[in-house]
Amino acid sequence: GAVETKAKLSAVVTFDVWAADKGIAKSFDLKFLQDRIIGIDAAYYIHGLNKDPLLSALGGSPLAFESTLINAVKHLQNAGLKLHFVFNGLDSGVGSDPVTSSARAAQLDNAAFTLYETEQAKEARDVFKDSGHWYPSALSEILKKALHEQGIPFTVAPYSALAQLVYYEKHPSQFVDAVYGPSELFCFGIDKLITNFEITDHSQDVGEKNNPESSVLELSKFQWIDRRDCLAALGVIPVNVFIDALMLAGSGLLPTFPPLENETVYRKPFTMRNVVDMIISCGGSVARLCAQYSTDPAVKGVYLDQYKRALTRIRHHVIMTDEGEVEILDKDHAPDDAHDCIGLRLPEELYMYLSRGMLRPRILNWLTTGKISITQPLSGGDGRPYQNLVRVQLDPLRRQALSLLTEPIHRYYHSRDITTSLWFDPTYEGKFNMRDLSSPRDLLSKWNVKNNLIAGYSTEDLPAGTLSFAILSLENPEFAAKTVTQKPKAGQEPLKHRDEILANAVWRLLQLRGYLNEQHQLTEWGKVLEAVWSASGTRREEEEAALIAVELMRFELINPDTMFLGYGGAPGKGSDIDKRNAMLVSRVACLGKIRHSAKGYSGPLSRHMLAYHSIVSNVHASLRDLVEMIVAAMFLEGLVDRDRNDWADISLGLPFYQEQSCALGVLTMHYLDDLCSYPDPSSERVRAEVKDKGQEWIMHGDFSGSLKDAFQIWDAVYQGVKVAGNKLKDGDIWDEVDTWLSRRR
């Protein structure tokens, strides 16, 4: 299990095992690093910290992750280290393939739920934990948010964070003094690597939190590996043999050399020593080694090419220089096809927005690779409604997002072919050319509303840039008419303030999704949304839940229908009507956020609710994609002043930054289901008893408060259903369920 789990990470597992076995790492006091700048590989850091075993059982983000992160970072700062984090940018063929890793996560998740549903909770927990390491979740966005709020610098690399870190470390000005990250960094030519921080913190007892001489420093250590020690321990080998051995051993850079996995030759798993001997026996030449094993079909005509491409990717990776230029490392010696090994080059401006954390890599990847890969969700992937959603219903949103991005950039991108691959249908060929897409640009061009107008309508309760401000401000016809604005002509001021950018971006999103018309008035669906928001709470996640609910109404996906056959964790008590009603209320609750302290979740789980969460999660991601590309287009078209420093603030201010887990849906379902085991489920005594019992399930959460939130979301969505009227099929079921629920709250 452990080795497989590691493979998700950029690490050469065979090397890690060997180094641990031989005691290669040296341990030093952390105070040696005082006042030094440490470059940190964000993915490696997250992997070391994410200890939440139930991440993949609930979806969303782990409840305790943000506070764990902030504490860990503060410990390093208290020890006097200066930190600079580097995140991975666009896919470059370095690191794990998201299609494979999400399939592995789903496979493990399925196994874990099977254990959970047969009452083997402890075993299930271990498998969930394993699954979580493979789950390509949005933890890096949470880390960016935490770093930004703590004022700690970070960069998103154009492609691989590892290449960017090595560039920083080897630069004559030495932007970082040392690097913390995985063993793959040795392939990029680094000679010393910090692999671990051991923070021993008793400072709370001593009360010397900010004194760098305090006990945090006295007891804390770090481990590091020096390449010279590795070369010596492997028999004084040359550096290039060491790097080749690391590569052939297998990692995110290159698959393992197939003969090493031949069990007839290596009864036990092969070791670092075996790989080195193999290379030396061929005079240090990988080409000769491949020739020697040319009878192996996995080697012949395949492996040498993979190896050469991986080597080009490493030696001539694309990085961002200290001047902010995006260029190839050692470009004077790069082969002509170096770019093919990395991917299509984008305009510099986009790498800048990526590097500052304003844009995420997802849509940019679609453009550079020419491929949209729909990956497997943790649960629910075999459900027809889910498959129809990702194949058919969300396709127009993906095309719009790409169109917004490509329209303002070089003509070259306007004729790019894009294919869509679906993990559940290998024969699907969703191919289109960017030329054939109709651009939404003109439709949105009349939103250039300045702060002087916005400020007159925003209040403390209804701040500009929020979703509800966007709709509720337009209830005023006079204001709506004034928002129809032309884009700035040459010499006129573009949009400057963050509030202006956020408000105009959200209005554009709502018009693009059909809630506003070209006169900036509410459409019929806009009025449904207005009804939901008027009855919703004002917290950000409540506003987002409201918009997702209306999107799901339009997709006909918010109903009690059977969506996932044979899934455990559905309502099971009471009559068929009770089960149907509990199902609908719980699915609506899946849109909300559980009230929970920053500790690990310990309550019940449900495969069924996680499956429904996959649907919610895909809609959430598509809306985020659209709003980000709307902002990107506003910048690329010159509608916004680019001379600014609040890039991360813009990203954090846009809606749908972080998705919720399905925990509120699970908790609501358990409450409603449990009531049905009593003869009178609507009596006040029974409801109080079940709520008390619920509080025992979730030790670190607020059960009654969470239920109250779930029922408020229900009330708000029900208002929208009433306004939608016959636009919604099965509207009458909602009336029945609402009456049923009113006696059980």
C-alpha positions in Angstrom: 0.0 0.0 0.0 2.7 2.5 1.0 4.7 2.3 -2.1 1.6 2.6 -4.4 0.5 5.6 -2.3 3.8 7.3 -2.8 3.7 7.0 -6.6 1.1 9.8 -6.7 3.9 12.0 -5.4 6.8 13.1 -7.5 9.3 10.8 -5.7 11.7 8.0 -6.7 10.3 5.5 -4.3 13.2 3.0 -4.9 15.7 5.7 -4.0 13.7 6.8 -0.9 13.7 3.2 0.4 17.4 2.8 -0.3 18.3 6.1 1.3 16.3 5.3 4.4 17.8 1.8 4.6 21.4 3.1 4.3 20.8 6.1 6.6 21.9 8.5 3.9 20.0 11.5 5.3 21.8 13.7 7.9 19.9 15.4 10.7 20.7 18.9 11.9 19.2 21.4 14.2 16.7 23.7 12.6 18.5 26.7 13.8 21.1 26.2 11.1 18.5 27.4 8.7 17.7 30.6 10.6 17.4 33.6 8.2 17.7 31.3 5.2 15.2 31.3 2.3 13.8 27.8 1.8 12.2 27.0 -1.5 9.3 24.6 -0.8 7.6 22.3 -3.3 3.9 22.9 -2.5 2.7 19.4 -3.6 5.3 17.6 -1.5 4.5 19.9 1.5 0.7 19.2 1.2 1.3 15.5 0.9 3.3 15.5 4.1 0.6 17.4 6.0 -2.7 16.0 4.7 -3.3 13.4 7.3 -7.1 13.5 7.1 -8.1 9.9 6.4 -11.6 10.8 5.4 -10.9 13.3 2.6 -12.0 10.9 -0.1 -15.0 9.7 1.9 -16.6 13.2 2.0 -15.2 15.0 -1.1 -14.5 18.7 -0.9 -11.6 19.8 1.3 -10.6 18.3 4.7 -12.2 20.2 7.6 -9.0 20.6 9.6 -6.6 21.1 6.7 -6.4 24.9 6.7 -5.6 25.2 10.4 -3.0 22.4 10.2 -1.3 24.2 7.4 -1.2 27.6 9.1 0.2 26.0 12.3 2.9 24.1 10.4 4.0 27.2 8.4 4.0 29.3 11.6 6.3 26.8 13.3 8.9 27.1 10.5 8.6 30.9 10.6 9.0 31.0 14.4 12.2 29.0 13.8 13.4 31.9 11.8 13.1 30.4 8.3 12.0 32.5 5.3 9.7 30.5 3.1 9.0 30.7 -0.6 6.4 28.1 -1.9 6.3 26.9 -5.6 3.3 25.3 -7.1 3.0 23.2 -10.2 1.5 25.0 -13.2 0.6 23.5 -16.5 0.9 19.8 -17.3 4.3 19.1 -18.8 4.4 15.3 -18.7 6.2 15.5 -15.3 4.3 14.0 -12.4 1.3 11.7 -12.2 -1.4 11.4 -14.9 -4.7 12.7 -13.5 -6.7 10.1 -15.4 -4.8 7.2 -13.8 -4.7 8.7 -10.4 -8.4 9.6 -10.2 -9.2 6.0 -11.4 -7.0 4.6 -8.6 -8.7 6.9 -6.0 -12.2 5.8 -7.1 -11.1 2.1 -7.1 -9.8 2.4 -3.5 -12.8 4.5 -2.4 -15.1 1.8 -3.7 -13.2 -0.8 -1.7 -13.3 1.4 1.4 -17.1 1.9 1.2 -17.6 -1.9 0.8 -15.6 -2.4 4.0 -17.5 0.5 5.7 -20.9 -0.9 4.7 -20.0 -4.3 6.2 -19.1 -2.7 9.5 -15.3 -2.9 9.1 -14.8 0.8 10.0 -11.2 0.7 11.0 -10.1 -1.2 7.9 -12.2 1.2 5.8 -10.5 4.2 7.3 -7.1 2.9 6.2 -8.2 2.4 2.6 -9.9 5.8 2.5 -6.6 7.3 3.6 -4.8 5.6 0.8 -7.4 6.8 -1.7 -7.0 10.3 -0.5 -3.4 10.4 -1.6 -4.5 9.8 -5.2 -7.4 12.1 -5.2 -6.4 15.1 -7.3 -8.2 17.5 -4.9 -8.1 21.2 -4.6 -5.8 21.3 -1.6 -3.3 23.5 -3.4 -5.9 26.2 -3.6 -6.4 26.0 0.1 -2.6 26.3 0.6 -2.5 29.4 -1.7 -5.3 31.0 0.3 -3.5 30.3 3.6 -0.1 31.6 2.4 -1.7 34.7 0.9 -3.5 35.5 4.2 -0.3 34.9 6.2 1.7 37.1 3.8 4.1 34.3 2.7 5.3 34.5 -0.9 4.5 31.9 -3.5 4.9 31.4 -7.2 3.0 29.1 -9.5 5.6 27.7 -12.0 4.7 27.9 -15.7 5.0 24.0 -15.7 6.9 21.9 -13.1 7.5 23.3 -9.7 10.7 21.1 -9.4 12.3 22.8 -12.4 11.4 26.3 -11.1 12.9 25.5 -7.7 16.2 24.2 -9.2 16.3 27.4 -11.3 15.9 29.5 -8.1 18.6 27.5 -6.3 21.2 27.5 -9.0 20.7 31.2 -10.0 23.8 33.3 -9.5 21.7 35.6 -7.1 20.6 32.4 -5.3 16.9 33.3 -4.8 16.6 30.4 -2.4 19.3 29.0 -0.1 17.9 25.4 0.0 15.1 23.4 -1.4 12.5 21.2 0.4 11.0 18.6 -1.9 10.9 15.1 -3.3 13.8 12.9 -4.4 13.0 13.6 -8.1 14.7 16.9 -7.7 18.1 15.1 -7.9 17.1 14.3 -11.6 17.0 18.0 -12.2 20.6 18.3 -11.0 20.2 19.6 -7.4 23.0 18.6 -5.1 21.5 19.0 -1.7 17.9 18.4 -0.7 15.9 18.9 2.5 13.5 16.0 2.8 11.9 16.5 6.2 11.2 19.0 9.0 10.8 17.6 12.5 9.1 20.3 14.5 8.9 19.6 18.2 6.8 22.3 19.7 6.6 22.8 23.5 6.7 26.6 23.2 3.1 26.9 24.3 4.1 25.6 27.7 7.0 28.0 27.9 5.0 31.0 26.7 7.8 32.1 24.4 5.9 32.0 21.2 7.8 34.7 19.2 11.3 34.2 20.6 13.3 32.5 18.0 15.6 31.2 20.7 12.7 29.4 22.3 12.4 25.6 22.6 10.8 25.3 19.1 14.4 25.8 17.8 16.2 23.9 20.5 14.3 20.6 19.8 13.4 20.9 16.1 15.5 19.2 13.4 15.6 18.9 9.6 16.8 16.0 7.5 18.7 16.6 4.3 20.5 14.4 1.7 23.8 15.4 0.0 24.2 14.0 -3.5 27.9 13.3 -2.8 27.0 10.9 0.0 24.7 9.0 -2.5 27.4 8.8 -5.1 29.9 7.4 -2.5 27.4 4.9 -1.1 26.7 3.5 -4.6 30.4 2.9 -5.3 31.7 6.3 -6.2 29.7 6.5 -9.4 29.6 9.5 -11.8 26.7 12.0 -11.5 25.1 11.1 -14.9 24.9 7.4 -13.9 23.2 8.4 -10.6 20.6 10.6 -12.5 20.0 7.8 -15.1 19.6 5.3 -12.2 17.0 7.5 -10.6 15.1 7.9 -13.8 15.1 4.2 -14.7 14.0 3.3 -11.2 10.7 4.9 -12.1 8.7 8.0 -10.9 6.5 10.7 -12.3 9.2 11.6 -14.8 9.5 8.2 -16.5 8.0 4.7 -16.0 10.3 2.1 -14.4 12.6 0.3 -16.9 10.5 -2.8 -17.6 13.2 -5.5 -17.1 13.6 -4.3 -13.5 10.0 -5.4 -12.8 10.6 -8.9 -14.1 10.0 -11.2 -11.1 12.0 -14.1 -12.5 15.1 -11.9 -12.3 14.3 -9.9 -9.1 12.5 -12.1 -6.7 12.4 -9.3 -4.2 11.6 -5.7 -5.4 14.7 -4.3 -7.2 16.9 -1.9 -5.4 18.9 1.2 -6.3 22.0 -0.9 -6.4 20.5 -3.2 -9.0 19.7 -0.2 -11.3 23.2 1.2 -11.0 24.8 -2.1 -11.7 22.6 -2.6 -14.8 23.6 0.8 -16.2 27.3 0.3 -15.4 27.3 -3.1 -17.1 26.4 -1.3 -20.4 29.2 1.3 -20.0 26.9 3.9 -18.5 24.8 4.1 -21.7 21.0 3.8 -21.5 20.9 3.4 -25.3 23.1 0.3 -25.1 21.0 -1.0 -22.2 17.8 -0.7 -24.2 19.5 -2.5 -27.1 20.5 -5.3 -24.8 16.8 -5.8 -23.8 15.4 -5.3 -27.3 13.5 -8.6 -27.1 11.3 -7.1 -24.4 8.3 -5.6 -26.2 7.9 -2.9 -23.5 11.5 -1.8 -24.3 11.9 -2.2 -28.0 11.2 1.0 -29.9 9.4 2.5 -26.9 11.5 3.0 -23.8 14.6 4.8 -25.3 12.3 7.4 -26.9 10.4 7.9 -23.6 13.8 8.3 -21.8 15.1 10.8 -24.3 11.9 12.9 -24.1 12.0 12.8 -20.3 15.7 13.9 -20.4 14.8 16.8 -22.7 11.9 17.8 -20.4 14.3 17.9 -17.4 17.3 19.7 -19.1 15.2 22.2 -21.1 12.2 22.7 -18.9 10.2 25.9 -19.2 10.6 28.2 -16.2 9.9 31.8 -15.3 13.0 33.9 -14.9 13.6 36.5 -12.2 12.6 39.1 -14.9 9.2 37.5 -15.3 10.1 36.1 -18.7 9.1 32.5 -19.6 11.9 30.6 -21.2 13.6 27.3 -21.8 16.4 26.3 -19.5 19.8 26.1 -21.2 18.1 27.2 -24.4 21.3 27.4 -26.4 21.6 23.6 -26.3 17.9 22.7 -26.5 16.8 20.5 -29.4 14.4 22.1 -31.9 11.5 19.9 -30.7 12.0 20.8 -27.0 8.7 22.5 -26.9 6.9 19.4 -28.1 8.1 17.7 -24.9 6.5 20.4 -22.8 3.4 21.5 -24.8 2.1 24.5 -26.7 3.4 27.9 -25.6 0.9 30.5 -24.3 1.2 34.3 -24.4 3.5 35.6 -21.6 0.6 37.5 -20.0 -1.2 34.3 -19.2 1.8 32.8 -17.5 2.0 35.9 -15.4 -1.7 35.6 -14.2 -1.0 31.9 -13.5 2.2 32.6 -11.5 0.5 35.1 -9.2 -2.4 32.8 -8.5 -5.1 34.7 -10.3 -5.9 31.8 -12.7 -5.8 28.1 -12.1 -4.1 25.9 -14.7 -7.2 23.8 -15.7 -8.5 25.6 -18.8 -5.0 26.8 -19.8 -4.1 23.0 -19.9 -7.0 22.3 -22.2 -5.6 24.8 -24.7 -1.9 23.8 -24.4 -2.5 20.1 -24.6 -5.5 20.2 -27.0 -7.2 17.7 -24.7 -10.0 17.9 -22.1 -9.8 14.8 -19.9 -12.9 14.1 -17.9 -11.6 12.1 -15.0 -13.3 9.6 -12.7 -15.1 11.0 -9.6 -14.6 9.3 -6.3 -18.1 7.9 -6.4 -21.2 7.9 -8.7 -19.2 7.7 -11.9 -21.3 4.8 -13.2 -24.6 6.7 -12.7 -26.4 7.7 -15.9 -27.3 11.3 -14.6 -23.6 11.9 -13.8 -22.4 10.6 -17.2 -25.0 12.7 -19.1 -24.0 15.8 -17.0 -20.3 15.6 -17.9 -20.7 14.4 -21.5 -23.6 16.5 -22.7 -24.8 19.2 -20.2 -21.5 20.7 -19.2 -20.0 20.6 -22.7 -21.3 24.0 -23.7 -19.8 25.5 -20.5 -16.4 24.0 -21.3 -16.5 25.4 -24.8 -17.5 28.9 -23.6 -14.7 28.9 -21.1 -12.2 28.0 -23.9 -13.7 30.6 -26.2 -13.5 33.4 -23.6 -9.8 32.5 -23.2 -8.8 32.2 -26.9 -10.8 35.1 -28.4 -8.5 37.9 -27.1 -5.2 36.1 -27.8 -3.2 35.3 -30.9 -5.0 34.1 -34.1 -2.9 30.9 -34.0 -5.0 29.6 -31.1 -8.3 30.3 -32.9 -7.9 27.2 -35.1 -6.8 24.8 -32.3 -8.3 21.3 -32.4 -9.6 20.2 -29.0 -10.6 16.6 -28.1 -12.6 15.5 -25.1 -11.9 12.1 -23.6 -14.3 10.5 -21.1 -13.0 7.9 -18.7 -16.2 5.9 -18.9 -16.4 5.8 -22.7 -13.1 5.1 -24.5 -14.8 5.3 -27.9 -16.1 8.9 -27.4 -14.5 11.4 -29.8 -15.7 14.8 -28.7 -13.6 16.7 -31.2 -14.1 20.3 -32.1 -12.1 23.2 -33.6 -11.9 26.5 -31.8 -12.9 28.2 -35.1 -16.4 26.6 -34.9 -17.3 28.0 -31.5 -19.5 31.1 -31.3 -17.8 33.7 -29.1 -19.7 35.0 -26.0 -17.6 38.2 -26.1 -20.0 40.6 -27.7 -22.9 39.3 -25.6 -20.9 40.4 -22.4 -19.3 43.6 -23.7 -21.8 46.0 -22.0 -20.7 45.3 -18.5 -18.1 48.0 -17.7 -19.7 49.4 -14.6 -17.5 51.8 -12.6 -17.1 52.0 -8.9 -19.0 55.4 -8.5 -22.2 53.6 -9.7 -21.5 50.3 -7.8 -20.7 52.0 -4.5 -24.1 53.7 -4.5 -25.8 50.3 -4.3 -23.5 48.1 -2.3 -23.9 48.0 1.5 -22.2 46.2 4.3 -24.8 43.4 4.1 -24.6 43.3 0.3 -21.0 43.9 -0.7 -20.1 44.5 -4.3 -18.8 41.4 -6.1 -21.0 39.0 -4.2 -23.4 36.8 -6.2 -26.5 38.2 -4.4 -25.4 41.9 -4.9 -25.3 41.1 -8.7 -28.9 40.0 -8.8 -30.5 42.0 -6.0 -29.0 45.4 -7.2 -30.6 44.9 -10.7 -34.1 44.6 -9.1 -33.9 48.4 -9.4 -34.8 49.2 -13.0 -33.1 52.6 -12.9 -29.8 51.0 -11.7 -30.1 48.2 -14.2 -30.4 50.7 -17.1 -27.3 52.5 -16.0 -25.2 49.3 -15.9 -25.4 49.0 -19.7 -22.0 50.5 -20.3 -19.6 50.7 -23.2 -16.0 49.4 -23.0 -13.4 52.2 -22.4 -12.1 53.8 -25.5 -8.4 54.7 -25.9 -7.4 57.3 -23.3 -10.3 56.4 -21.0 -9.8 54.9 -17.6 -10.2 51.1 -17.5 -11.6 49.3 -14.5 -9.3 49.7 -11.5 -10.7 48.6 -8.2 -11.0 44.9 -7.2 -14.7 45.5 -6.4 -15.3 46.7 -10.0 -13.6 43.6 -11.4 -15.5 41.2 -9.2 -18.9 42.9 -9.7 -18.5 43.0 -13.5 -17.2 39.5 -13.7 -20.2 38.1 -11.7 -22.7 40.0 -13.8 -21.1 38.6 -16.9 -21.2 35.1 -15.5 -25.0 35.5 -14.7 -25.7 36.8 -18.2 -23.7 34.0 -19.8 -25.7 31.4 -17.8 -29.0 33.0 -18.9 -30.1 34.8 -15.6 -29.8 38.3 -17.1 -30.7 39.5 -20.6 -29.0 42.0 -22.9 -30.9 44.9 -21.2 -29.4 43.7 -17.9 -32.8 42.7 -16.6 -33.7 39.4 -14.8 -34.8 36.6 -17.1 -37.4 34.0 -15.9 -34.6 31.9 -14.5 -33.1 35.1 -13.0 -36.3 35.6 -11.1 -36.1 32.0 -9.8 -32.5 32.8 -8.6 -33.7 36.0 -7.0 -36.3 34.1 -5.0 -33.7 31.6 -3.7 -31.3 34.4 -2.8 -33.9 36.5 -1.0 -34.6 33.5 1.3 -30.9 32.4 1.6 -28.4 33.2 4.3 -25.8 35.8 3.3 -22.7 33.7 3.9 -20.6 33.1 0.8 -21.2 29.3 0.8 -25.0 29.9 1.1 -25.0 32.2 -1.9 -23.0 29.7 -3.9 -25.3 26.8 -2.9 -28.3 28.9 -4.2 -26.8 29.3 -7.7 -25.8 25.7 -7.9 -29.3 24.6 -6.8 -30.9 26.6 -9.7 -28.3 25.2 -12.1 -29.2 21.7 -11.0 -33.0 22.5 -11.4 -32.2 23.5 -15.0 -30.2 20.3 -15.6 -33.2 18.3 -14.0 -30.7 16.9 -11.4 -32.2 18.1 -8.1 -34.9 15.4 -7.5 -35.4 12.2 -5.5 -35.0 9.9 -8.6 -32.9 6.8 -8.4 -29.5 8.0 -9.8 -27.1 5.4 -8.5 -28.2 1.8 -8.6 -27.2 -0.4 -5.7 -25.3 2.2 -3.7 -25.3 1.9 0.1 -25.9 4.9 2.3 -29.3 5.9 1.0 -32.3 6.5 3.4 -33.4 3.0 4.5 -36.1 3.4 7.2 -39.8 4.2 7.1 -42.1 4.0 4.1 -41.1 4.5 0.4 -42.5 8.0 0.6 -40.4 8.7 3.8 -37.3 7.4 1.9 -38.1 9.5 -1.2 -38.6 12.6 0.9 -35.5 12.1 3.0 -33.5 11.6 -0.2 -34.6 14.9 -1.7 -34.0 17.0 1.4 -30.5 15.4 1.9 -29.5 16.0 -1.7 -30.4 19.7 -1.3 -28.4 19.7 2.0 -25.4 18.4 0.0 -25.1 21.9 -1.3 -24.3 23.4 2.1 -21.5 23.5 4.6 -21.4 21.6 7.9 -20.7 23.6 11.1 -17.6 21.9 12.3 -14.5 22.9 14.2 -11.0 22.6 12.7 -10.6 19.0 13.6 -11.0 15.7 11.7 -14.6 14.5 10.9 -15.8 11.5 12.9 -19.4 11.1 11.9 -21.3 8.7 9.6 -20.5 8.3 5.9 -22.6 7.6 2.8 -21.5 6.4 -0.6 -24.8 7.6 -2.0 -24.3 11.2 -0.8 -20.7 11.2 -2.1 -22.0 10.1 -5.5 -24.5 13.0 -5.5 -21.6 15.3 -4.4 -19.8 14.3 -7.7 -22.7 16.0 -9.6 -22.6 19.1 -7.4 -18.8 19.2 -7.6 -18.8 19.2 -11.4 -21.3 22.0 -11.6 -19.2 24.0 -9.0 -16.0 23.5 -11.0 -17.6 24.5 -14.3 -19.0 27.8 -12.8 -15.5 28.5 -11.4 -13.9 27.8 -14.8 -16.3 30.3 -16.5 -15.9 33.1 -14.0 -12.1 32.8 -14.1 -12.0 32.9 -17.9 -14.4 35.9 -17.8 -11.8 37.7 -15.7 -8.9 36.5 -17.9 -10.7 37.9 -21.0 -11.3 41.2 -19.2 -7.6 41.5 -18.6 -6.5 40.2 -22.0 -8.8 42.7 -23.7 -7.4 45.6 -21.8 -10.7 46.4 -19.9 -8.8 46.3 -16.6 -5.8 48.2 -15.3 -2.9 45.6 -15.3 -0.6 47.7 -13.1 -1.6 46.1 -9.8 -0.6 43.7 -7.0 -3.9 42.2 -5.8 -3.9 39.1 -8.2 -4.5 36.6 -5.4 -7.2 38.8 -3.8 -9.1 38.8 -7.1 -9.0 35.0 -7.2 -10.1 34.7 -3.6 -12.9 37.2 -4.2 -14.4 35.4 -7.1 -17.2 32.9 -6.3 -16.7 29.1 -6.1 -13.1 29.3 -4.8 -13.5 26.2 -2.6 -16.1 23.4 -2.7 -17.8 21.9 0.3 -17.9 18.3 1.3 -21.1 16.2 1.3 -21.0 16.0 5.1 -24.1 18.2 5.6 -26.1 15.9 3.2 -24.9 12.8 5.2 -25.8 14.3 8.5 -29.3 15.5 7.3 -30.0 12.1 5.9 -29.1 10.3 9.1 -31.3 12.6 11.1 -34.4 12.1 8.9 -33.8 8.4 8.6 -33.3 7.9 12.3 -36.6 9.7 13.1 -38.4 6.9 11.1 -37.3 4.3 13.6 -39.7 5.9 16.2 -43.5 5.3 16.2 -44.1 9.1 16.2 -41.2 10.8 14.2 -42.8 14.2 14.4 -43.1 14.5 18.2 -40.9 17.1 19.9 -39.4 14.6 22.3 -38.3 12.3 19.5 -36.7 15.1 17.5 -34.8 16.3 20.5 -33.6 12.8 21.3 -32.4 12.2 17.7 -30.6 15.6 17.7 -28.8 14.7 20.9 -27.8 11.3 19.5 -26.6 13.1 16.3 -24.4 15.4 18.4 -22.6 12.2 19.8 -21.9 11.1 16.2 -20.1 14.3 15.2 -17.9 15.1 18.2 -16.3 18.2 16.8 -19.3 19.6 14.9 -22.6 21.4 15.8 -25.3 19.0 14.9 -28.4 21.1 15.5 -26.8 24.2 14.0 -25.8 22.3 10.9 -29.4 20.9 10.6 -30.8 24.4 10.9 -28.5 25.5 8.0 -29.6 22.5 5.9 -33.3 23.3 6.4 -32.7 27.0 5.6 -31.1 25.9 2.2 -34.2 23.7 1.7 -36.6 26.7 2.4 -34.6 28.9 0.0 -34.5 26.4 -2.8 -38.2 25.6 -2.2 -39.0 29.3 -2.8 -37.2 29.0 -6.1 -39.2 25.9 -7.0 -42.4 27.8 -6.5 -41.3 30.6 -8.7 -40.1 28.2 -11.4 -43.6 26.7 -11.5 -44.1 24.5 -14.6 -40.5 25.0 -15.8 -39.7 22.3 -13.3 -41.1 18.8 -13.8 -42.3 17.1 -10.5 -42.8 20.5 -8.8 -45.7 19.0 -6.9 -43.4 16.5 -5.1 -41.7 19.5 -3.5 -45.0 20.7 -1.9 -45.5 17.2 -0.4 -41.9 17.0 0.9 -42.1 20.5 2.4 -45.2 19.6 4.3 -43.6 16.3 5.4 -40.4 18.1 6.5 -42.3 20.8 8.4 -43.3 18.2 11.0 -39.8 16.8 11.4 -37.6 19.8 11.9 
